[in-house]
């Protein structure tokens, strides 16, 4: 998965299946706060449960969307 594609999941609650460094498969459901690049490691999802390397992600399923309260107020105030 490329970083540009991963950024489309920011702010959404997703179920992510991924491999850890030993090759074991895990699945978490979490809010994705950010998708970023870490030098020497590559792309990462920053979630409320764990940081997940993009090259270790097997599948991503969007379960729902959640907006941070501050972001919602700023959007409504701008309208």
N, C-alpha and C positions, 0 to 999 in steps of 0.2 A: 504494500500500500504506500502510495506517495503522500507526502506531507500535505499537499494541496487538497487531496481527497479526504484526509483525516480531519482537516479543519472544518469540514461540513458537519461533523458530529459534535462540535463544541456546543454546550448548553443542552444536550439531549441525554436522556437516560437510556443507556444501551447495555445489552448483554454481550460481553466480549469473551470469546474462547481464545486462549493463548497457551503457548508452551513456556514453561519456566526454563531456567538454564540447565536443568538436568534432563529436559525433554518430557517432563510430566505435563499433562494437559489440565488446565484449570478453566473455570468459568465464573465470571463475576457479573453482577448487575450494578451499575454505578453511573453517577453523573459525570460526564466528561467536562472538565474545566478548561482544558487547553490541549492543543496538539503542537508540540514544539520540537526543535532540533537541538540535540545536545552534542557538542563537538566530541569526537572520538567514539561516540556510541550510536548516533543516528537519531531517527525520529522516535518520539515518545508521546503516548497519551498520558495526560495528568488527570487522574480521577480522584474521587474522594476516598477510595479504598487502596489504590496501588498505582504505581507508575508502570506502564506497559510499553515495551518496545514494539514499534510498528512492524518490524520484520518478524516478530514472534506471534503476531495476531493471526489466528486461523479464520475466525468469522466474527462479524459484528452485526448485531440485530438491534434496531432502534425499538425500544419499548415504550417510550413516551418522551414528551418534551416538558422541561421545567424551566421557568425563567426566574432568575434571581430577583428579589423584591426591588433592589435599587435600580436594576436595569429596566424593570417594568415602569417604575415611577419616572425615570428619565425619558423613556419613550413616550409616555402619556403627556408629560409636560411639554415635550417638543412639538406635539401635534396641535 
